[in-house]
Amino acid sequence: MAVKAAAAPGTAILLVTANVGTLFDDTENLQKSWLREFYQSVHTHKPHFLVLHCQEVGGKNYEASMSHVDKLVKELLSSDAMKDYNRARVYLDENYKSQENFTALGNFYFLHESLKNILQFDFKAKKYRKVTGKEIYSDTLESTPMLEKEKFPQEFFPESKSSRKGFIRTRWCICDCAFDLVNIHLFHDASNLTAWDASPSVYSGIRQKALSYVLNSITDHRFERAPFFIFGDFNFRLDLKSVLEILCAKTKMQTVRATDTNAVDKLIFREPENDQKLLEFDKELSFFKDRLYELDISFPPSYPYSEDSSQGQQYMNTRCPAWCDRIIMSHSAKELLVKSENEEKIVTYDNIGPNICMGDHKPVFLSFRLAAGAGKPNANVHKCCVVQ
């Protein structure tokens, strides 16, 4: 499945975020279907610049499963479906022995052979470098000058001692337009019952603090500011207290109690076909409306899907469905997108594999074209800034 460069004006860009943790629990079934759907998306959108941000690389049992990561990387780099991408950069945080730094994030960047003017920023030298060949970086990414990586401070989420949450930032320049790409994994809801206790929940406050931390880091004065796209597993959850009080008031509740203590262990509410109703309870991003922008969501919640390979559309009963996986941008990045071409929609924000089991998370993508001349006044990229 070769990918021929799109002929329409502007550079075609495809951003994908995917929590891949469950792929390493079933490499024979889940990983094959996941790759097939991913390649189909690449073939459909034909990007010049393809970006894949992954979370939970190696899976939940990463000590046993990390060996499978190399196989996945090799497949992505050598697949016939990707043969027209003659340059690539892969950054994998695989060093789980360094718990103070380990994030389990993976960043993949693929450059189509037709894409000529692209540079990557060296944060140490504060210069752009030409991108040639295919290179893989892993283990100690802290020493790699082509990115900034940070695990969130432990005090952000003290009840999770083995948290792998953090972010990785890279900066790119395409045709004189510079922008940051940030892979992020925010904190989850450790307890449904605790999340139900208040509106907004205590976990929402923790995620808000962590996202503010990232935004302040990527917009500080160490480097010239640039438009940015943040995409990953934000773990945004619905306002559960409001959902249960309003949406589920007329639904049937099932109480599950622990066999040993008889304490309430789980509450299950069921109401079919309520995805669009749920959107009104998706409130966590509203705190950042002055700093961040997201296109309208028209796809179902991205989590938590059944991991049964025959149940591509079925949610698990473990959590209330939510739009955890998102692609969000600065308001300046919004201006980089070509809105339409001859009345034809160019920007697409959707999920991958809606009817196929892709693990407990559905990957989410944003396909767009970079507006010609976008960002030139602010990019400040000149030949003298480029390291050959």
LOVOMAR-855413 format. One record per residue (C-alpha): residue number from 1; residue in three letters; y, z, x; chain. Coordinates in steps of 0.25 Angstrom, whole numbers. Layout:
# LOVOMAR-855413
num->NUM&residu->Ala&yy->Y&zz->Z&xx->X&chaine->A .
...
//
This chain:
# LOVOMAR-855413
num->1&residu->Met&yy->0&zz->0&xx->0&chaine->A .
num->2&residu->Ala&yy->11&zz->-5&xx->9&chaine->A .
num->3&residu->Val&yy->25&zz->-1&xx->6&chaine->A .
num->4&residu->Lys&yy->35&zz->-12&xx->7&chaine->A .
num->5&residu->Ala&yy->50&zz->-8&xx->8&chaine->A .
num->6&residu->Ala&yy->58&zz->-9&xx->-4&chaine->A .
num->7&residu->Ala&yy->68&zz->-21&xx->-5&chaine->A .
num->8&residu->Ala&yy->79&zz->-15&xx->-13&chaine->A .
num->9&residu->Pro&yy->91&zz->-10&xx->-7&chaine->A .
num->10&residu->Gly&yy->92&zz->4&xx->0&chaine->A .
num->11&residu->Thr&yy->82&zz->12&xx->7&chaine->A .
num->12&residu->Ala&yy->70&zz->16&xx->-2&chaine->A .
num->13&residu->Ile&yy->67&zz->31&xx->0&chaine->A .
num->14&residu->Leu&yy->55&zz->39&xx->-6&chaine->A .
num->15&residu->Leu&yy->55&zz->54&xx->-5&chaine->A .
num->16&residu->Val&yy->42&zz->62&xx->-9&chaine->A .
num->17&residu->Thr&yy->39&zz->76&xx->-9&chaine->A .
num->18&residu->Ala&yy->25&zz->82&xx->-10&chaine->A .
num->19&residu->Asn&yy->19&zz->95&xx->-10&chaine->A .
num->20&residu->Val&yy->6&zz->91&xx->-4&chaine->A .
num->21&residu->Gly&yy->-1&zz->105&xx->-3&chaine->A .
num->22&residu->Thr&yy->-13&zz->102&xx->-12&chaine->A .
num->23&residu->Leu&yy->-16&zz->88&xx->-5&chaine->A .
num->24&residu->Phe&yy->-23&zz->95&xx->6&chaine->A .
num->25&residu->Asp&yy->-32&zz->103&xx->-3&chaine->A .
num->26&residu->Asp&yy->-38&zz->90&xx->-8&chaine->A .
num->27&residu->Thr&yy->-36&zz->79&xx->2&chaine->A .
num->28&residu->Glu&yy->-46&zz->69&xx->-4&chaine->A .
num->29&residu->Asn&yy->-41&zz->68&xx->-18&chaine->A .
num->30&residu->Leu&yy->-27&zz->74&xx->-19&chaine->A .
num->31&residu->Gln&yy->-22&zz->68&xx->-6&chaine->A .
num->32&residu->Lys&yy->-27&zz->54&xx->-8&chaine->A .
num->33&residu->Ser&yy->-21&zz->53&xx->-22&chaine->A .
num->34&residu->Trp&yy->-8&zz->59&xx->-17&chaine->A .
num->35&residu->Leu&yy->-7&zz->49&xx->-6&chaine->A .
num->36&residu->Arg&yy->-10&zz->37&xx->-15&chaine->A .
num->37&residu->Glu&yy->1&zz->41&xx->-25&chaine->A .
num->38&residu->Phe&yy->11&zz->44&xx->-13&chaine->A .
num->39&residu->Tyr&yy->8&zz->30&xx->-7&chaine->A .
num->40&residu->Gln&yy->10&zz->24&xx->-21&chaine->A .
num->41&residu->Ser&yy->24&zz->30&xx->-22&chaine->A .
num->42&residu->Val&yy->27&zz->24&xx->-8&chaine->A .
num->43&residu->His&yy->23&zz->11&xx->-13&chaine->A .
num->44&residu->Thr&yy->31&zz->12&xx->-26&chaine->A .
num->45&residu->His&yy->44&zz->16&xx->-20&chaine->A .
num->46&residu->Lys&yy->43&zz->9&xx->-6&chaine->A .
num->47&residu->Pro&yy->52&zz->18&xx->2&chaine->A .
num->48&residu->His&yy->58&zz->14&xx->15&chaine->A .
num->49&residu->Phe&yy->59&zz->29&xx->18&chaine->A .
num->50&residu->Leu&yy->47&zz->38&xx->13&chaine->A .
num->51&residu->Val&yy->48&zz->53&xx->14&chaine->A .
num->52&residu->Leu&yy->37&zz->63&xx->10&chaine->A .
num->53&residu->His&yy->40&zz->78&xx->10&chaine->A .
num->54&residu->Cys&yy->27&zz->86&xx->9&chaine->A .
num->55&residu->Gln&yy->25&zz->101&xx->6&chaine->A .
num->56&residu->Glu&yy->13&zz->110&xx->9&chaine->A .
num->57&residu->Val&yy->8&zz->100&xx->19&chaine->A .
num->58&residu->Gly&yy->-7&zz->105&xx->22&chaine->A .
num->59&residu->Gly&yy->-8&zz->112&xx->9&chaine->A .
num->60&residu->Lys&yy->-9&zz->126&xx->5&chaine->A .
num->61&residu->Asn&yy->-21&zz->128&xx->15&chaine->A .
num->62&residu->Tyr&yy->-13&zz->122&xx->26&chaine->A .
num->63&residu->Glu&yy->-21&zz->128&xx->37&chaine->A .
num->64&residu->Ala&yy->-34&zz->121&xx->32&chaine->A .
num->65&residu->Ser&yy->-27&zz->108&xx->27&chaine->A .
num->66&residu->Met&yy->-17&zz->105&xx->37&chaine->A .
num->67&residu->Ser&yy->-27&zz->96&xx->44&chaine->A .
num->68&residu->His&yy->-26&zz->87&xx->32&chaine->A .
num->69&residu->Val&yy->-11&zz->84&xx->34&chaine->A .
num->70&residu->Asp&yy->-13&zz->75&xx->46&chaine->A .
num->71&residu->Lys&yy->-22&zz->66&xx->37&chaine->A .
num->72&residu->Leu&yy->-12&zz->65&xx->26&chaine->A .
num->73&residu->Val&yy->-1&zz->62&xx->37&chaine->A .
num->74&residu->Lys&yy->-10&zz->51&xx->43&chaine->A .
num->75&residu->Glu&yy->-12&zz->45&xx->29&chaine->A .
num->76&residu->Leu&yy->2&zz->44&xx->26&chaine->A .
num->77&residu->Leu&yy->6&zz->38&xx->39&chaine->A .
num->78&residu->Ser&yy->-5&zz->28&xx->40&chaine->A .
num->79&residu->Ser&yy->-8&zz->24&xx->26&chaine->A .
num->80&residu->Asp&yy->-7&zz->9&xx->22&chaine->A .
num->81&residu->Ala&yy->3&zz->13&xx->11&chaine->A .
num->82&residu->Met&yy->13&zz->18&xx->22&chaine->A .
num->83&residu->Lys&yy->11&zz->7&xx->32&chaine->A .
num->84&residu->Asp&yy->25&zz->2&xx->30&chaine->A .
num->85&residu->Tyr&yy->31&zz->15&xx->35&chaine->A .
num->86&residu->Asn&yy->31&zz->13&xx->50&chaine->A .
num->87&residu->Arg&yy->39&zz->26&xx->53&chaine->A .
num->88&residu->Ala&yy->36&zz->40&xx->49&chaine->A .
num->89&residu->Arg&yy->39&zz->55&xx->51&chaine->A .
num->90&residu->Val&yy->30&zz->66&xx->47&chaine->A .
num->91&residu->Tyr&yy->34&zz->81&xx->48&chaine->A .
num->92&residu->Leu&yy->23&zz->91&xx->45&chaine->A .
num->93&residu->Asp&yy->24&zz->106&xx->45&chaine->A .
num->94&residu->Glu&yy->10&zz->109&xx->48&chaine->A .
num->95&residu->Asn&yy->11&zz->121&xx->57&chaine->A .
num->96&residu->Tyr&yy->6&zz->131&xx->48&chaine->A .
num->97&residu->Lys&yy->4&zz->141&xx->59&chaine->A .
num->98&residu->Ser&yy->19&zz->143&xx->60&chaine->A .
num->99&residu->Gln&yy->20&zz->150&xx->47&chaine->A .
num->100&residu->Glu&yy->35&zz->153&xx->50&chaine->A .
num->101&residu->Asn&yy->38&zz->138&xx->50&chaine->A .
num->102&residu->Phe&yy->27&zz->131&xx->42&chaine->A .
num->103&residu->Thr&yy->32&zz->124&xx->29&chaine->A .
num->104&residu->Ala&yy->20&zz->114&xx->27&chaine->A .
num->105&residu->Leu&yy->30&zz->103&xx->24&chaine->A .
num->106&residu->Gly&yy->28&zz->88&xx->28&chaine->A .
num->107&residu->Asn&yy->39&zz->77&xx->29&chaine->A .
num->108&residu->Phe&yy->34&zz->63&xx->29&chaine->A .
num->109&residu->Tyr&yy->44&zz->51&xx->32&chaine->A .
num->110&residu->Phe&yy->40&zz->37&xx->31&chaine->A .
num->111&residu->Leu&yy->49&zz->25&xx->35&chaine->A .
num->112&residu->His&yy->46&zz->11&xx->30&chaine->A .
num->113&residu->Glu&yy->46&zz->0&xx->41&chaine->A .
num->114&residu->Ser&yy->58&zz->-7&xx->34&chaine->A .
num->115&residu->Leu&yy->67&zz->5&xx->35&chaine->A .
num->116&residu->Lys&yy->75&zz->3&xx->48&chaine->A .
num->117&residu->Asn&yy->87&zz->13&xx->48&chaine->A .
num->118&residu->Ile&yy->81&zz->27&xx->47&chaine->A .
num->119&residu->Leu&yy->83&zz->39&xx->56&chaine->A .
num->120&residu->Gln&yy->79&zz->53&xx->57&chaine->A .
num->121&residu->Phe&yy->88&zz->65&xx->61&chaine->A .
num->122&residu->Asp&yy->84&zz->74&xx->73&chaine->A .
num->123&residu->Phe&yy->90&zz->87&xx->69&chaine->A .
num->124&residu->Lys&yy->89&zz->92&xx->83&chaine->A .
num->125&residu->Ala&yy->97&zz->81&xx->90&chaine->A .
num->126&residu->Lys&yy->105&zz->78&xx->77&chaine->A .
num->127&residu->Lys&yy->103&zz->63&xx->79&chaine->A .
num->128&residu->Tyr&yy->95&zz->53&xx->71&chaine->A .
num->129&residu->Arg&yy->82&zz->47&xx->76&chaine->A .
num->130&residu->Lys&yy->76&zz->33&xx->74&chaine->A .
num->131&residu->Val&yy->62&zz->35&xx->66&chaine->A .
num->132&residu->Thr&yy->51&zz->27&xx->73&chaine->A .
num->133&residu->Gly&yy->36&zz->28&xx->72&chaine->A .
num->134&residu->Lys&yy->28&zz->38&xx->64&chaine->A .
num->135&residu->Glu&yy->29&zz->53&xx->69&chaine->A .
num->136&residu->Ile&yy->22&zz->66&xx->64&chaine->A .
num->137&residu->Tyr&yy->28&zz->80&xx->67&chaine->A .
num->138&residu->Ser&yy->20&zz->93&xx->63&chaine->A .
num->139&residu->Asp&yy->18&zz->107&xx->67&chaine->A .
num->140&residu->Thr&yy->31&zz->112&xx->73&chaine->A .
num->141&residu->Leu&yy->41&zz->104&xx->65&chaine->A .
num->142&residu->Glu&yy->52&zz->114&xx->69&chaine->A .
num->143&residu->Ser&yy->53&zz->107&xx->83&chaine->A .
num->144&residu->Thr&yy->55&zz->93&xx->76&chaine->A .
num->145&residu->Pro&yy->70&zz->89&xx->77&chaine->A .
num->146&residu->Met&yy->68&zz->79&xx->66&chaine->A .
num->147&residu->Leu&yy->68&zz->89&xx->55&chaine->A .
num->148&residu->Glu&yy->72&zz->103&xx->51&chaine->A .
num->149&residu->Lys&yy->61&zz->112&xx->45&chaine->A .
num->150&residu->Glu&yy->61&zz->126&xx->40&chaine->A .
num->151&residu->Lys&yy->52&zz->136&xx->33&chaine->A .
num->152&residu->Phe&yy->60&zz->145&xx->23&chaine->A .
num->153&residu->Pro&yy->62&zz->159&xx->27&chaine->A .
num->154&residu->Gln&yy->51&zz->168&xx->23&chaine->A .
num->155&residu->Glu&yy->61&zz->177&xx->15&chaine->A .
num->156&residu->Phe&yy->64&zz->166&xx->5&chaine->A .
num->157&residu->Phe&yy->50&zz->168&xx->-1&chaine->A .
num->158&residu->Pro&yy->44&zz->181&xx->5&chaine->A .
num->159&residu->Glu&yy->32&zz->181&xx->-5&chaine->A .
num->160&residu->Ser&yy->26&zz->169&xx->2&chaine->A .
num->161&residu->Lys&yy->23&zz->173&xx->16&chaine->A .
num->162&residu->Ser&yy->16&zz->159&xx->19&chaine->A .
num->163&residu->Ser&yy->27&zz->150&xx->13&chaine->A .
num->164&residu->Arg&yy->28&zz->136&xx->19&chaine->A .
num->165&residu->Lys&yy->41&zz->133&xx->12&chaine->A .
num->166&residu->Gly&yy->52&zz->126&xx->19&chaine->A .
num->167&residu->Phe&yy->59&zz->113&xx->22&chaine->A .
num->168&residu->Ile&yy->60&zz->101&xx->32&chaine->A .
num->169&residu->Arg&yy->72&zz->92&xx->33&chaine->A .
num->170&residu->Thr&yy->73&zz->79&xx->40&chaine->A .
num->171&residu->Arg&yy->85&zz->69&xx->40&chaine->A .
num->172&residu->Trp&yy->85&zz->54&xx->40&chaine->A .
num->173&residu->Cys&yy->95&zz->43&xx->40&chaine->A .
num->174&residu->Ile&yy->92&zz->29&xx->33&chaine->A .
num->175&residu->Cys&yy->103&zz->18&xx->35&chaine->A .
num->176&residu->Asp&yy->113&zz->29&xx->39&chaine->A .
num->177&residu->Cys&yy->110&zz->38&xx->27&chaine->A .
num->178&residu->Ala&yy->106&zz->52&xx->32&chaine->A .
num->179&residu->Phe&yy->99&zz->62&xx->23&chaine->A .
num->180&residu->Asp&yy->90&zz->74&xx->24&chaine->A .
num->181&residu->Leu&yy->76&zz->75&xx->19&chaine->A .
num->182&residu->Val&yy->71&zz->89&xx->16&chaine->A .
num->183&residu->Asn&yy->56&zz->93&xx->13&chaine->A .
num->184&residu->Ile&yy->56&zz->107&xx->6&chaine->A .
num->185&residu->His&yy->46&zz->117&xx->0&chaine->A .
num->186&residu->Leu&yy->52&zz->128&xx->-8&chaine->A .
num->187&residu->Phe&yy->45&zz->141&xx->-12&chaine->A .
num->188&residu->His&yy->36&zz->141&xx->-24&chaine->A .
num->189&residu->Asp&yy->34&zz->151&xx->-36&chaine->A .
num->190&residu->Ala&yy->25&zz->161&xx->-31&chaine->A .
num->191&residu->Ser&yy->22&zz->167&xx->-45&chaine->A .
num->192&residu->Asn&yy->24&zz->160&xx->-58&chaine->A .
num->193&residu->Leu&yy->26&zz->174&xx->-65&chaine->A .
num->194&residu->Thr&yy->37&zz->178&xx->-55&chaine->A .
num->195&residu->Ala&yy->43&zz->164&xx->-57&chaine->A .
num->196&residu->Trp&yy->43&zz->167&xx->-72&chaine->A .
num->197&residu->Asp&yy->50&zz->180&xx->-70&chaine->A .
num->198&residu->Ala&yy->65&zz->175&xx->-69&chaine->A .
num->199&residu->Ser&yy->73&zz->163&xx->-71&chaine->A .
num->200&residu->Pro&yy->75&zz->157&xx->-61&chaine->A .
num->201&residu->Ser&yy->63&zz->163&xx->-54&chaine->A .
num->202&residu->Val&yy->63&zz->170&xx->-41&chaine->A .
num->203&residu->Tyr&yy->56&zz->158&xx->-34&chaine->A .
num->204&residu->Ser&yy->67&zz->149&xx->-39&chaine->A .
num->205&residu->Gly&yy->77&zz->158&xx->-31&chaine->A .
num->206&residu->Ile&yy->69&zz->157&xx->-19&chaine->A .
num->207&residu->Arg&yy->68&zz->142&xx->-19&chaine->A .
num->208&residu->Gln&yy->83&zz->141&xx->-22&chaine->A .
num->209&residu->Lys&yy->85&zz->149&xx->-9&chaine->A .
num->210&residu->Ala&yy->76&zz->141&xx->-1&chaine->A .
num->211&residu->Leu&yy->82&zz->128&xx->-6&chaine->A .
num->212&residu->Ser&yy->96&zz->133&xx->-3&chaine->A .
num->213&residu->Tyr&yy->91&zz->136&xx->11&chaine->A .
num->214&residu->Val&yy->87&zz->122&xx->13&chaine->A .
num->215&residu->Leu&yy->99&zz->116&xx->8&chaine->A .
num->216&residu->Asn&yy->108&zz->124&xx->17&chaine->A .
num->217&residu->Ser&yy->100&zz->121&xx->29&chaine->A .
num->218&residu->Ile&yy->100&zz->106&xx->27&chaine->A .
num->219&residu->Thr&yy->115&zz->106&xx->24&chaine->A .
num->220&residu->Asp&yy->120&zz->115&xx->35&chaine->A .
num->221&residu->His&yy->129&zz->111&xx->46&chaine->A .
num->222&residu->Arg&yy->119&zz->108&xx->57&chaine->A .
num->223&residu->Phe&yy->118&zz->93&xx->53&chaine->A .
num->224&residu->Glu&yy->127&zz->84&xx->46&chaine->A .
num->225&residu->Arg&yy->124&zz->85&xx->31&chaine->A .
num->226&residu->Ala&yy->115&zz->74&xx->24&chaine->A .
num->227&residu->Pro&yy->110&zz->71&xx->10&chaine->A .
num->228&residu->Phe&yy->97&zz->77&xx->8&chaine->A .
num->229&residu->Phe&yy->84&zz->76&xx->0&chaine->A .
num->230&residu->Ile&yy->76&zz->88&xx->-2&chaine->A .
num->231&residu->Phe&yy->62&zz->86&xx->-7&chaine->A .
num->232&residu->Gly&yy->49&zz->94&xx->-7&chaine->A .
num->233&residu->Asp&yy->43&zz->105&xx->-15&chaine->A .
num->234&residu->Phe&yy->54&zz->114&xx->-20&chaine->A .
num->235&residu->Asn&yy->45&zz->122&xx->-29&chaine->A .
num->236&residu->Phe&yy->55&zz->122&xx->-40&chaine->A .
num->237&residu->Arg&yy->49&zz->128&xx->-52&chaine->A .
num->238&residu->Leu&yy->54&zz->128&xx->-66&chaine->A .
num->239&residu->Asp&yy->61&zz->140&xx->-72&chaine->A .
num->240&residu->Leu&yy->48&zz->147&xx->-76&chaine->A .
num->241&residu->Lys&yy->54&zz->158&xx->-84&chaine->A .
num->242&residu->Ser&yy->62&zz->148&xx->-93&chaine->A .
num->243&residu->Val&yy->51&zz->138&xx->-94&chaine->A .
num->244&residu->Leu&yy->42&zz->149&xx->-100&chaine->A .
num->245&residu->Glu&yy->53&zz->155&xx->-109&chaine->A .
num->246&residu->Ile&yy->57&zz->142&xx->-115&chaine->A .
num->247&residu->Leu&yy->47&zz->130&xx->-112&chaine->A .
num->248&residu->Cys&yy->35&zz->138&xx->-114&chaine->A .
num->249&residu->Ala&yy->39&zz->147&xx->-125&chaine->A .
num->250&residu->Lys&yy->30&zz->140&xx->-135&chaine->A .
num->251&residu->Thr&yy->18&zz->137&xx->-125&chaine->A .
num->252&residu->Lys&yy->6&zz->144&xx->-124&chaine->A .
num->253&residu->Met&yy->5&zz->154&xx->-113&chaine->A .
num->254&residu->Gln&yy->-8&zz->158&xx->-106&chaine->A .
num->255&residu->Thr&yy->-8&zz->171&xx->-98&chaine->A .
num->256&residu->Val&yy->-18&zz->172&xx->-86&chaine->A .
num->257&residu->Arg&yy->-21&zz->186&xx->-81&chaine->A .
num->258&residu->Ala&yy->-27&zz->190&xx->-67&chaine->A .
num->259&residu->Thr&yy->-41&zz->194&xx->-69&chaine->A .
num->260&residu->Asp&yy->-40&zz->207&xx->-60&chaine->A .
num->261&residu->Thr&yy->-27&zz->213&xx->-65&chaine->A .
num->262&residu->Asn&yy->-25&zz->206&xx->-78&chaine->A .
num->263&residu->Ala&yy->-10&zz->203&xx->-74&chaine->A .
num->264&residu->Val&yy->-4&zz->190&xx->-78&chaine->A .
num->265&residu->Asp&yy->-7&zz->180&xx->-68&chaine->A .
num->266&residu->Lys&yy->-3&zz->167&xx->-75&chaine->A .
num->267&residu->Leu&yy->4&zz->162&xx->-87&chaine->A .
num->268&residu->Ile&yy->1&zz->148&xx->-92&chaine->A .
num->269&residu->Phe&yy->10&zz->140&xx->-101&chaine->A .
num->270&residu->Arg&yy->7&zz->126&xx->-106&chaine->A .
num->271&residu->Glu&yy->16&zz->115&xx->-112&chaine->A .
num->272&residu->Pro&yy->12&zz->100&xx->-110&chaine->A .
num->273&residu->Glu&yy->22&zz->89&xx->-107&chaine->A .
num->274&residu->Asn&yy->34&zz->98&xx->-103&chaine->A .
num->275&residu->Asp&yy->38&zz->92&xx->-90&chaine->A .
num->276&residu->Gln&yy->52&zz->88&xx->-94&chaine->A .
num->277&residu->Lys&yy->54&zz->101&xx->-102&chaine->A .
num->278&residu->Leu&yy->51&zz->108&xx->-89&chaine->A .
num->279&residu->Leu&yy->62&zz->101&xx->-81&chaine->A .
num->280&residu->Glu&yy->73&zz->110&xx->-88&chaine->A .
num->281&residu->Phe&yy->67&zz->122&xx->-81&chaine->A .
num->282&residu->Asp&yy->68&zz->115&xx->-67&chaine->A .
num->283&residu->Lys&yy->80&zz->123&xx->-63&chaine->A .
num->284&residu->Glu&yy->79&zz->126&xx->-48&chaine->A .
num->285&residu->Leu&yy->87&zz->114&xx->-43&chaine->A .
num->286&residu->Ser&yy->99&zz->117&xx->-52&chaine->A .
num->287&residu->Phe&yy->104&zz->128&xx->-42&chaine->A .
num->288&residu->Phe&yy->106&zz->117&xx->-32&chaine->A .
num->289&residu->Lys&yy->112&zz->106&xx->-41&chaine->A .
num->290&residu->Asp&yy->125&zz->106&xx->-32&chaine->A .
num->291&residu->Arg&yy->117&zz->103&xx->-19&chaine->A .
num->292&residu->Leu&yy->105&zz->95&xx->-24&chaine->A .
num->293&residu->Tyr&yy->101&zz->84&xx->-33&chaine->A .
num->294&residu->Glu&yy->88&zz->79&xx->-39&chaine->A .
num->295&residu->Leu&yy->85&zz->67&xx->-48&chaine->A .
num->296&residu->Asp&yy->80&zz->69&xx->-62&chaine->A .
num->297&residu->Ile&yy->66&zz->73&xx->-63&chaine->A .
num->298&residu->Ser&yy->57&zz->65&xx->-72&chaine->A .
num->299&residu->Phe&yy->43&zz->68&xx->-66&chaine->A .
num->300&residu->Pro&yy->34&zz->80&xx->-70&chaine->A .
num->301&residu->Pro&yy->34&zz->93&xx->-62&chaine->A .
num->302&residu->Ser&yy->28&zz->91&xx->-49&chaine->A .
num->303&residu->Tyr&yy->20&zz->104&xx->-48&chaine->A .
num->304&residu->Pro&yy->9&zz->110&xx->-50&chaine->A .
num->305&residu->Tyr&yy->-1&zz->99&xx->-53&chaine->A .
num->306&residu->Ser&yy->-16&zz->101&xx->-53&chaine->A .
num->307&residu->Glu&yy->-23&zz->98&xx->-40&chaine->A .
num->308&residu->Asp&yy->-35&zz->92&xx->-48&chaine->A .
num->309&residu->Ser&yy->-35&zz->77&xx->-43&chaine->A .
num->310&residu->Ser&yy->-38&zz->73&xx->-58&chaine->A .
num->311&residu->Gln&yy->-26&zz->80&xx->-64&chaine->A .
num->312&residu->Gly&yy->-14&zz->72&xx->-59&chaine->A .
num->313&residu->Gln&yy->-4&zz->77&xx->-70&chaine->A .
num->314&residu->Gln&yy->-10&zz->91&xx->-73&chaine->A .
num->315&residu->Tyr&yy->-2&zz->103&xx->-69&chaine->A .
num->316&residu->Met&yy->-8&zz->116&xx->-64&chaine->A .
num->317&residu->Asn&yy->-6&zz->129&xx->-72&chaine->A .
num->318&residu->Thr&yy->-2&zz->137&xx->-60&chaine->A .
num->319&residu->Arg&yy->13&zz->134&xx->-61&chaine->A .
num->320&residu->Cys&yy->23&zz->129&xx->-71&chaine->A .
num->321&residu->Pro&yy->25&zz->114&xx->-67&chaine->A .
num->322&residu->Ala&yy->38&zz->112&xx->-59&chaine->A .
num->323&residu->Trp&yy->46&zz->101&xx->-51&chaine->A .
num->324&residu->Cys&yy->43&zz->107&xx->-37&chaine->A .
num->325&residu->Asp&yy->44&zz->94&xx->-30&chaine->A .
num->326&residu->Arg&yy->57&zz->88&xx->-29&chaine->A .
num->327&residu->Ile&yy->67&zz->78&xx->-22&chaine->A .
num->328&residu->Ile&yy->81&zz->84&xx->-21&chaine->A .
num->329&residu->Met&yy->93&zz->79&xx->-14&chaine->A .
num->330&residu->Ser&yy->107&zz->82&xx->-10&chaine->A .
num->331&residu->His&yy->118&zz->76&xx->-19&chaine->A .
num->332&residu->Ser&yy->122&zz->67&xx->-7&chaine->A .
num->333&residu->Ala&yy->108&zz->62&xx->-6&chaine->A .
num->334&residu->Lys&yy->108&zz->58&xx->-21&chaine->A .
num->335&residu->Glu&yy->119&zz->48&xx->-17&chaine->A .
num->336&residu->Leu&yy->110&zz->41&xx->-7&chaine->A .
num->337&residu->Leu&yy->101&zz->36&xx->-18&chaine->A .
num->338&residu->Val&yy->102&zz->22&xx->-24&chaine->A .
num->339&residu->Lys&yy->102&zz->25&xx->-39&chaine->A .
num->340&residu->Ser&yy->98&zz->11&xx->-44&chaine->A .
num->341&residu->Glu&yy->96&zz->-3&xx->-40&chaine->A .
num->342&residu->Asn&yy->99&zz->-14&xx->-51&chaine->A .
num->343&residu->Glu&yy->97&zz->-3&xx->-62&chaine->A .
num->344&residu->Glu&yy->83&zz->0&xx->-56&chaine->A .
num->345&residu->Lys&yy->80&zz->15&xx->-53&chaine->A .
num->346&residu->Ile&yy->79&zz->17&xx->-38&chaine->A .
num->347&residu->Val&yy->78&zz->32&xx->-38&chaine->A .
num->348&residu->Thr&yy->64&zz->38&xx->-42&chaine->A .
num->349&residu->Tyr&yy->61&zz->53&xx->-43&chaine->A .
num->350&residu->Asp&yy->47&zz->56&xx->-47&chaine->A .
num->351&residu->Asn&yy->33&zz->61&xx->-43&chaine->A .
num->352&residu->Ile&yy->21&zz->55&xx->-37&chaine->A .
num->353&residu->Gly&yy->7&zz->54&xx->-43&chaine->A .
num->354&residu->Pro&yy->11&zz->59&xx->-57&chaine->A .
num->355&residu->Asn&yy->-3&zz->56&xx->-62&chaine->A .
num->356&residu->Ile&yy->-11&zz->59&xx->-50&chaine->A .
num->357&residu->Cys&yy->-15&zz->73&xx->-44&chaine->A .
num->358&residu->Met&yy->-6&zz->74&xx->-31&chaine->A .
num->359&residu->Gly&yy->-8&zz->89&xx->-29&chaine->A .
num->360&residu->Asp&yy->-1&zz->100&xx->-36&chaine->A .
num->361&residu->His&yy->13&zz->94&xx->-33&chaine->A .
num->362&residu->Lys&yy->17&zz->79&xx->-37&chaine->A .
num->363&residu->Pro&yy->25&zz->73&xx->-26&chaine->A .
num->364&residu->Val&yy->39&zz->69&xx->-30&chaine->A .
num->365&residu->Phe&yy->47&zz->57&xx->-25&chaine->A .
num->366&residu->Leu&yy->61&zz->51&xx->-24&chaine->A .
num->367&residu->Ser&yy->62&zz->37&xx->-22&chaine->A .
num->368&residu->Phe&yy->76&zz->31&xx->-20&chaine->A .
num->369&residu->Arg&yy->84&zz->21&xx->-11&chaine->A .
num->370&residu->Leu&yy->95&zz->25&xx->-1&chaine->A .
num->371&residu->Ala&yy->108&zz->20&xx->-5&chaine->A .
num->372&residu->Ala&yy->113&zz->10&xx->5&chaine->A .
num->373&residu->Gly&yy->124&zz->16&xx->14&chaine->A .
num->374&residu->Ala&yy->121&zz->30&xx->8&chaine->A .
num->375&residu->Gly&yy->125&zz->42&xx->16&chaine->A .
num->376&residu->Lys&yy->132&zz->34&xx->27&chaine->A .
num->377&residu->Pro&yy->145&zz->42&xx->27&chaine->A .
num->378&residu->Asn&yy->138&zz->55&xx->29&chaine->A .
num->379&residu->Ala&yy->126&zz->51&xx->37&chaine->A .
num->380&residu->Asn&yy->133&zz->50&xx->51&chaine->A .
num->381&residu->Val&yy->122&zz->42&xx->57&chaine->A .
num->382&residu->His&yy->126&zz->34&xx->68&chaine->A .
num->383&residu->Lys&yy->119&zz->27&xx->80&chaine->A .
num->384&residu->Cys&yy->124&zz->38&xx->89&chaine->A .
num->385&residu->Cys&yy->116&zz->48&xx->81&chaine->A .
num->386&residu->Val&yy->103&zz->41&xx->83&chaine->A .
num->387&residu->Val&yy->93&zz->45&xx->93&chaine->A .
num->388&residu->Gln&yy->85&zz->32&xx->97&chaine->A .
//
